[in-house]
Amino acid sequence: MRQTYMAKKNEVERNWVLVDATDVPLGRLSAVVASILRGKNKPTFTPHVDTGDFVVVINADKVALTGNKAADKMYYRHSGHPGGIKSISAGDLREKNSRKLVELSVKGMLPDTRLGRKQFTKLFVYGGAEHKHAAQKPEALDINTLI
Protein backbone atom coordinates (compact mmCIF):
# COMPACT_ATOMS: atom_id res chain seq x y z
CA MET A 1 0.00 0.00 0.00
CA ARG A 2 1.37 3.39 -1.00
CA GLN A 3 1.15 6.44 1.18
CA THR A 4 0.85 10.02 0.02
CA TYR A 5 4.11 11.93 0.31
CA MET A 6 4.00 14.86 2.73
CA ALA A 7 6.90 17.30 2.65
CA LYS A 8 8.49 18.35 5.92
CA LYS A 9 9.63 21.88 6.61
CA ASN A 10 13.33 21.01 6.81
CA GLU A 11 13.28 18.94 3.56
CA VAL A 12 12.08 21.77 1.32
CA GLU A 13 14.52 22.91 -1.37
CA ARG A 14 13.88 26.49 -2.48
CA ASN A 15 14.98 27.99 -5.78
CA TRP A 16 14.94 31.58 -7.04
CA VAL A 17 12.82 32.48 -10.07
CA LEU A 18 13.05 35.69 -12.11
CA VAL A 19 9.88 36.84 -13.91
CA ASP A 20 9.80 39.71 -16.40
CA ALA A 21 6.40 41.46 -16.30
CA THR A 22 6.84 43.38 -19.56
CA ASP A 23 3.56 43.31 -21.54
CA VAL A 24 2.18 40.38 -19.50
CA PRO A 25 -1.46 40.78 -18.34
CA LEU A 26 -1.64 41.43 -14.60
CA GLY A 27 -3.95 38.52 -13.78
CA ARG A 28 -1.90 35.98 -15.72
CA LEU A 29 1.31 37.21 -14.09
CA SER A 30 -0.24 37.07 -10.62
CA ALA A 31 -1.68 33.58 -11.08
CA VAL A 32 1.68 32.15 -12.17
CA VAL A 33 3.61 33.95 -9.42
CA ALA A 34 1.14 32.88 -6.70
CA SER A 35 1.37 29.27 -7.89
CA ILE A 36 5.19 29.34 -7.67
CA LEU A 37 5.10 30.99 -4.23
CA ARG A 38 2.81 28.21 -2.98
CA GLY A 39 4.93 25.47 -4.56
CA LYS A 40 2.15 24.06 -6.75
CA ASN A 41 4.59 23.69 -9.65
CA LYS A 42 6.57 21.05 -7.72
CA PRO A 43 5.77 17.35 -7.32
CA THR A 44 6.43 17.72 -3.57
CA PHE A 45 3.56 20.22 -3.06
CA THR A 46 2.02 19.84 0.37
CA PRO A 47 -0.93 22.11 1.28
CA HIS A 48 0.08 22.75 4.90
CA VAL A 49 3.84 23.27 4.32
CA ASP A 50 5.53 26.20 2.59
CA THR A 51 7.16 24.36 -0.34
CA GLY A 52 7.32 27.36 -2.69
CA ASP A 53 10.21 29.18 -4.32
CA PHE A 54 11.39 32.77 -4.05
CA VAL A 55 10.11 34.98 -6.90
CA VAL A 56 11.65 38.21 -8.21
CA VAL A 57 9.39 40.23 -10.52
CA ILE A 58 11.06 42.93 -12.64
CA ASN A 59 9.60 45.61 -14.93
CA ALA A 60 6.39 45.92 -12.92
CA ASP A 61 5.96 49.39 -14.51
CA LYS A 62 5.29 47.69 -17.86
CA VAL A 63 2.63 45.19 -16.74
CA ALA A 64 -0.40 45.11 -19.07
CA LEU A 65 -3.95 45.95 -18.04
CA THR A 66 -6.32 44.57 -20.67
CA GLY A 67 -9.66 46.05 -21.69
CA ASN A 68 -10.83 49.05 -19.66
CA LYS A 69 -9.23 47.84 -16.42
CA ALA A 70 -6.86 50.83 -16.25
CA ALA A 71 -9.85 53.13 -15.80
CA ASP A 72 -12.58 50.86 -14.39
CA LYS A 73 -10.82 48.55 -11.91
CA MET A 74 -10.70 50.24 -8.51
CA TYR A 75 -8.67 49.52 -5.39
CA TYR A 76 -10.20 50.62 -2.08
CA ARG A 77 -8.80 51.20 1.38
CA HIS A 78 -10.36 52.58 4.55
CA SER A 79 -8.79 54.70 7.28
CA GLY A 80 -11.14 53.32 9.94
CA HIS A 81 -12.83 56.69 10.46
CA PRO A 82 -16.35 57.52 9.29
CA GLY A 83 -16.25 58.53 5.64
CA GLY A 84 -12.61 57.45 5.41
CA ILE A 85 -12.85 55.30 2.28
CA LYS A 86 -10.31 56.07 -0.43
CA SER A 87 -10.09 54.65 -3.93
CA ILE A 88 -7.60 54.62 -6.79
CA SER A 89 -7.95 53.17 -10.27
CA ALA A 90 -5.61 50.41 -11.45
CA GLY A 91 -4.11 52.68 -14.11
CA ASP A 92 -3.35 55.44 -11.59
CA LEU A 93 -1.90 52.89 -9.15
CA ARG A 94 0.34 51.54 -11.94
CA GLU A 95 1.61 55.09 -12.59
CA LYS A 96 2.03 55.94 -8.90
CA ASN A 97 3.31 52.64 -7.45
CA SER A 98 3.45 49.69 -9.84
CA ARG A 99 5.04 47.48 -7.16
CA LYS A 100 1.93 47.84 -5.00
CA LEU A 101 -0.33 46.91 -7.93
CA VAL A 102 1.48 43.60 -8.51
CA GLU A 103 1.77 42.86 -4.78
CA LEU A 104 -1.96 43.42 -4.16
CA SER A 105 -2.86 41.20 -7.09
CA VAL A 106 -0.58 38.33 -6.00
CA LYS A 107 -1.58 38.64 -2.34
CA GLY A 108 -5.23 38.22 -3.32
CA MET A 109 -4.39 34.87 -4.92
CA LEU A 110 -2.64 33.45 -1.85
CA PRO A 111 -4.44 31.82 1.10
CA ASP A 112 -5.70 34.17 3.83
CA THR A 113 -3.84 32.27 6.54
CA ARG A 114 -0.57 32.42 8.45
CA LEU A 115 0.95 30.18 5.78
CA GLY A 116 -0.22 32.55 3.02
CA ARG A 117 1.36 35.52 4.79
CA LYS A 118 4.62 33.59 5.13
CA GLN A 119 4.55 32.66 1.44
CA PHE A 120 3.97 36.31 0.49
CA THR A 121 7.28 37.30 2.12
CA LYS A 122 9.12 35.36 -0.61
CA LEU A 123 7.93 37.82 -3.29
CA PHE A 124 10.19 40.68 -4.43
CA VAL A 125 8.81 43.19 -6.93
CA TYR A 126 10.82 45.87 -8.75
CA GLY A 127 9.51 48.57 -11.08
CA GLY A 128 12.57 48.59 -13.35
CA ALA A 129 14.88 45.97 -14.82
CA GLU A 130 17.45 46.11 -11.98
CA HIS A 131 17.16 43.96 -8.88
CA LYS A 132 19.46 43.19 -5.95
CA HIS A 133 19.18 39.38 -6.01
CA ALA A 134 21.89 38.60 -8.56
CA ALA A 135 23.89 36.71 -5.91
CA GLN A 136 21.05 34.16 -5.61
CA LYS A 137 21.30 33.42 -9.38
CA PRO A 138 17.56 33.39 -10.13
CA GLU A 139 16.43 31.33 -13.12
CA ALA A 140 14.55 33.35 -15.74
CA LEU A 141 11.01 32.15 -16.40
CA ASP A 142 9.12 33.14 -19.55
CA ILE A 143 5.43 33.30 -18.65
CA ASN A 144 4.34 33.52 -22.29
CA THR A 145 5.59 29.96 -22.92
CA LEU A 146 3.71 28.55 -19.90
CA ILE A 147 0.21 29.57 -20.88
C-alpha positions as CSV (number, residue, x, y, z in Angstrom):
1,M,0.0,0.0,0.0
2,R,1.4,3.4,-1.0
3,Q,1.1,6.4,1.2
4,T,0.8,10.0,0.0
5,Y,4.1,11.9,0.3
6,M,4.0,14.9,2.7
7,A,6.9,17.3,2.7
8,K,8.5,18.4,5.9
9,K,9.6,21.9,6.6
10,N,13.3,21.0,6.8
11,E,13.3,18.9,3.6
12,V,12.1,21.8,1.3
13,E,14.5,22.9,-1.4
14,R,13.9,26.5,-2.5
15,N,15.0,28.0,-5.8
16,W,14.9,31.6,-7.0
17,V,12.8,32.5,-10.1
18,L,13.1,35.7,-12.1
19,V,9.9,36.8,-13.9
20,D,9.8,39.7,-16.4
21,A,6.4,41.5,-16.3
22,T,6.8,43.4,-19.6
23,D,3.6,43.3,-21.5
24,V,2.2,40.4,-19.5
25,P,-1.5,40.8,-18.3
26,L,-1.6,41.4,-14.6
27,G,-4.0,38.5,-13.8
28,R,-1.9,36.0,-15.7
29,L,1.3,37.2,-14.1
30,S,-0.2,37.1,-10.6
31,A,-1.7,33.6,-11.1
32,V,1.7,32.1,-12.2
33,V,3.6,34.0,-9.4
34,A,1.1,32.9,-6.7
35,S,1.4,29.3,-7.9
36,I,5.2,29.3,-7.7
37,L,5.1,31.0,-4.2
38,R,2.8,28.2,-3.0
39,G,4.9,25.5,-4.6
40,K,2.1,24.1,-6.8
41,N,4.6,23.7,-9.6
42,K,6.6,21.0,-7.7
43,P,5.8,17.4,-7.3
44,T,6.4,17.7,-3.6
45,F,3.6,20.2,-3.1
46,T,2.0,19.8,0.4
47,P,-0.9,22.1,1.3
48,H,0.1,22.8,4.9
49,V,3.8,23.3,4.3
50,D,5.5,26.2,2.6
51,T,7.2,24.4,-0.3
52,G,7.3,27.4,-2.7
53,D,10.2,29.2,-4.3
54,F,11.4,32.8,-4.1
55,V,10.1,35.0,-6.9
56,V,11.7,38.2,-8.2
57,V,9.4,40.2,-10.5
58,I,11.1,42.9,-12.6
59,N,9.6,45.6,-14.9
60,A,6.4,45.9,-12.9
61,D,6.0,49.4,-14.5
62,K,5.3,47.7,-17.9
63,V,2.6,45.2,-16.7
64,A,-0.4,45.1,-19.1
65,L,-3.9,45.9,-18.0
66,T,-6.3,44.6,-20.7
67,G,-9.7,46.0,-21.7
68,N,-10.8,49.0,-19.7
69,K,-9.2,47.8,-16.4
70,A,-6.9,50.8,-16.3
71,A,-9.9,53.1,-15.8
72,D,-12.6,50.9,-14.4
73,K,-10.8,48.6,-11.9
74,M,-10.7,50.2,-8.5
75,Y,-8.7,49.5,-5.4
76,Y,-10.2,50.6,-2.1
77,R,-8.8,51.2,1.4
78,H,-10.4,52.6,4.5
79,S,-8.8,54.7,7.3
80,G,-11.1,53.3,9.9
81,H,-12.8,56.7,10.5
82,P,-16.4,57.5,9.3
83,G,-16.3,58.5,5.6
84,G,-12.6,57.4,5.4
85,I,-12.9,55.3,2.3
86,K,-10.3,56.1,-0.4
87,S,-10.1,54.6,-3.9
88,I,-7.6,54.6,-6.8
89,S,-7.9,53.2,-10.3
90,A,-5.6,50.4,-11.5
91,G,-4.1,52.7,-14.1
92,D,-3.4,55.4,-11.6
93,L,-1.9,52.9,-9.2
94,R,0.3,51.5,-11.9
95,E,1.6,55.1,-12.6
96,K,2.0,55.9,-8.9
97,N,3.3,52.6,-7.5
98,S,3.5,49.7,-9.8
99,R,5.0,47.5,-7.2
100,K,1.9,47.8,-5.0
101,L,-0.3,46.9,-7.9
102,V,1.5,43.6,-8.5
103,E,1.8,42.9,-4.8
104,L,-2.0,43.4,-4.2
105,S,-2.9,41.2,-7.1
106,V,-0.6,38.3,-6.0
107,K,-1.6,38.6,-2.3
108,G,-5.2,38.2,-3.3
109,M,-4.4,34.9,-4.9
110,L,-2.6,33.4,-1.8
111,P,-4.4,31.8,1.1
112,D,-5.7,34.2,3.8
113,T,-3.8,32.3,6.5
114,R,-0.6,32.4,8.4
115,L,0.9,30.2,5.8
116,G,-0.2,32.5,3.0
117,R,1.4,35.5,4.8
118,K,4.6,33.6,5.1
119,Q,4.5,32.7,1.4
120,F,4.0,36.3,0.5
121,T,7.3,37.3,2.1
122,K,9.1,35.4,-0.6
123,L,7.9,37.8,-3.3
124,F,10.2,40.7,-4.4
125,V,8.8,43.2,-6.9
126,Y,10.8,45.9,-8.8
127,G,9.5,48.6,-11.1
128,G,12.6,48.6,-13.4
129,A,14.9,46.0,-14.8
130,E,17.4,46.1,-12.0
131,H,17.2,44.0,-8.9
132,K,19.5,43.2,-6.0
133,H,19.2,39.4,-6.0
134,A,21.9,38.6,-8.6
135,A,23.9,36.7,-5.9
136,Q,21.0,34.2,-5.6
137,K,21.3,33.4,-9.4
138,P,17.6,33.4,-10.1
139,E,16.4,31.3,-13.1
140,A,14.6,33.4,-15.7
141,L,11.0,32.1,-16.4
142,D,9.1,33.1,-19.5
143,I,5.4,33.3,-18.6
144,N,4.3,33.5,-22.3
145,T,5.6,30.0,-22.9
146,L,3.7,28.5,-19.9
147,I,0.2,29.6,-20.9
